Amino acid sequence: MKEELCRAFCNEISVKEVPIGLAVSTSFRRSDGDAIAFYVVRNATLSGIAHLEDDGQTIPYLEACGVDFQTQTRRKAFDALLNEYGVEYDENENIIKTSNMKENDLPRAALHFVALLLRLFDFLLLTQEHVESTFKEDAAKSIKQAVGSRAVITENMPVSSKLTELTPDMVLSAPNRVPVAIFLSQSTTRVHEAIILQMAALYEAKEQLSVVALLETEGTLPQHMHRLARNRLAAVTSWEGDKDAAIKRIEREVLGAEATIH
């Protein structure tokens, strides 16, 4: 199982045997720099059966950062997210966990579980004050103008019926080209989600897909995340400083050589 987990997460995880099963530390990071981790907990009575659970720090960390899960709106959104991923939250132990499953299903389930943990950190955005930015609107408009009618463009929609957990900002599909999913990224979490979608397309759905992260600024990502994103995604570009070049790079990814002939 260790080898399968490593393949699912692109060989950049730490998997250690622990009394309850396996402790898995991923290459993804929380906003404080700590790795996002989870456990594979083997069933004590049923051979070959296990479940996934977080390290018990996800919700306490978010609450320490000011996220109040007791408000009606926040709690409703939290419960809806848990239901979407088919997991439960043990309030007594502060643990998020899946149901029991066969160990062969764990690597695939682990991708979904980490995607859930990443989405939970989006609750931080609701507690922080952000300067109003027109980045997403301006970038989407520029991409549409560059590509024009040469590709079908959808916005805020899943890539396919097999890849519904994470939604890119845009998907551009040109004739005889691999579809390109664009993440307009203002946070590390959004880039994490782009990487998860790329891995899910490769290892789970087995669908051809190019995922591109367009960063609002170079400072959006710490250095280690820049390296991870460059190695995992089709392209990582930056809006700030050279918008035209960033859009041209996306145009080439969508249209190939045709991008230079117009």
N, C-alpha and C positions, 0 to 999 in steps of 0.2 A: 504493500500500500504506500510506503514511503516514496518509492520511485514514481508511482502514478501521481501522487500529490506534487512531487517536484516537477514533473512534466506539465501538469495543469497550471502551475504558477511559474513556469519558465525557468525552473532550476535556481531561483533566487529566494529560497525559503530555508528556514532552519526547522528540522523535524527531529524531536528528541523523544525517546521512550520515557514515560513517566508511569507511576503505579496505576493510574486510571486508564492509560492508553498511550496517546501521543500528544505532545505539545508542539504546536505549529506556529512559528513566527514568520510573518510575511514581509515582503519588501515594501509594503505600503506603510505610511506613517500617519499618526494623528497630528493635530496642529502643534502639539508640544514636542514632537519629534520621536515619541515612542512608537515602536512597531505595532501594527494591528496584529493581534494574535488570537488563536482559538485552540480548543482542545478536541481531539477525537476521543470520545469516552466509550470504551468497550463495555458491552453488556455483561454483567457479572454472571448471569445464568444461561444466556443464549449465545452459543458460539457463532462467530461471523456476523454478529449484530452490534451496531454502535450508533451513537448520535454525536452531533457537533454542538459545542457550546462556547461562548466567548470566555474571556478571562475574568469576567465579573467586574471589570473596570469601565466598560463602555458607558453605562448609564450614570454611575457615580461621577465619572469624569465630565460628562455633559452637564450634569446638575451643578458640579463645582464651577463650571464656566458660566453658569447663570441660566441654563435651560430649565424651565419649570414645567415638568410633566404633569402637574396637578391641575393646570388650567384646562378648561373643557376643550378648547380648540386644539391645543398641543396634544392632549391625551388622545383625542379622536384621531389626529393625524398619526400618532405613534401606533395606536392599535390597528389602524388601517394598513400601515406599513408591515407590521408583524403578520397580519392576515394575508397580505399579498405574497409574502415569502413562506408562509406556512410554518412559522416558528412561534414560540411562546416565551413569555417573560416571567421568571420566578421572582416576585418582589421580595421574598424573604431572603433570598441569596443573591439578588441583583444579577441573575444569570439569564442570558438569552440563549435558547437552545432549540434544536430541531427535534423531530420525533425520531424514533429508532428506525434504522434502515440497514440494508445489507452493506457490508464493508466495500463491496465492489462499486456501490453507488456513491461512495463518499467523495472521491476526487471531483466529480461533477457537482455534487451538492456543495462542496467547499467553495467553489467559485461563486455560487449564488449566495452563500452565507457571507462571504467577504463583501460582496456587492451590497448586501443589506447593511453591514456594519458601516460601509462608506456612506450610504445614504443617510444613516442615522446622524452622522456628523454634519449633515446639512442643517440640522436643527440649530447649530451654532450661528448660522447666517441670520436666523430670526432674532437673535439676541444682540447682534452687533450693529452699530450704526455704519452705514456705507454711503459714501458720496454718490449721488445719482450719476450713473454712467450711461452714455449712449453707445458704448462699445458694441454690444450685441446687435443693436439695431443698425448701426453704421456698417459693421462687418457683414451682416447678412445682406444688406442692400448692395454692398460692393461685390460680394460673391455672385449674387443674382445678375448684376449688370455684366460682370465678366463672362459668365457662362452663357447667359442669355437663353435662347431656345434650344441650345445644343444638348441639354440634359433635362431630365425630369427632376424637379426639386420638391421635396416634401419637408415640412418643418414640424419639429416637436412630435414626431411620430416614430414608433418602433421601426427598426430596420426590416424585420420580418416576423412571421408568426413564431419562429423558433428563438428569436432574440427580443424578448419583450421586457426584460427586467430593467434595462438601462436605455434611456431615450436620448439620442443625440439631438443637437439643435437643428441640424439639417442633414438630409440624405440626398445626394446627387447621383443620378443614374443616367449615364450616357450610353448610346448604342455601342454594343460590342466592347464595353469597358466594365471593369469591376466597380460596383457601387462604392461611393465614398461617403462615410459618415463624418460629419464635422462637429466637433465640440468647441464651442466658443467659451474659452476657459478663463474665469476670473479667480479661480481658487485651485489649490492642490487637489481637493476632493474631486473636482470635475475632471481633472487629468487622470486620477485614479480610475474613475468610471470609464473613461475612454480606453484605458489599458484593459480593464476587465471585459469590456465589450469586444475588443480585438481578440482577446484570449478565448472568450466564449464562442466567437465565430470560428476560430481555428480548431479548437479542441472539442467543443460540444456540438454546435450546430453543423460544423463542417461546411460552412458557407464561405464563399469568396467575398471578402470585404476589406476595404482600406479605411483605416480610421485615422483622422487628422485632428490634432489639437492646435487651435489658433489661440495663443495666449494674449491676454490684454497687454501685459508688459513682460519684459524679461524677468522682472522680480517676482512674477507670479509663482515661480517654482524655485525651491532650493536646489543646489547643485546636484545632489544625488537623485532628485526626481527628474531633472533635465536628462541625466544619463539614462535612467530607467525608461523615460518616455521616448527618447530618441531610439533606443534599442528595441522597443516594442511596437511603436506606432509607425504608420506609413510616412508620416511627416509631423514635425513640430515647428510651428512658425510663430512669429511675434508681430502683433499689430502695431505696437508703439515703435516709432522711429523709422519704419520702412513699410508702410501699409501696402504700397503698390507691389513690392516684391513678395510680401506675404500672400496677397491675393493671386499673383501669378503662380506661386508654388502650388496653391490649391487648384488653380485652373489646370495646371499640367497634370496633377494627380487625377483629376476628373476626366480630362479629354485626351491626355497623352500628347503626341506630336501635333495633333490638330490644334492644340492651344496656341501654337505660334503662327497659325495660318488664318488670321482674321484681322 
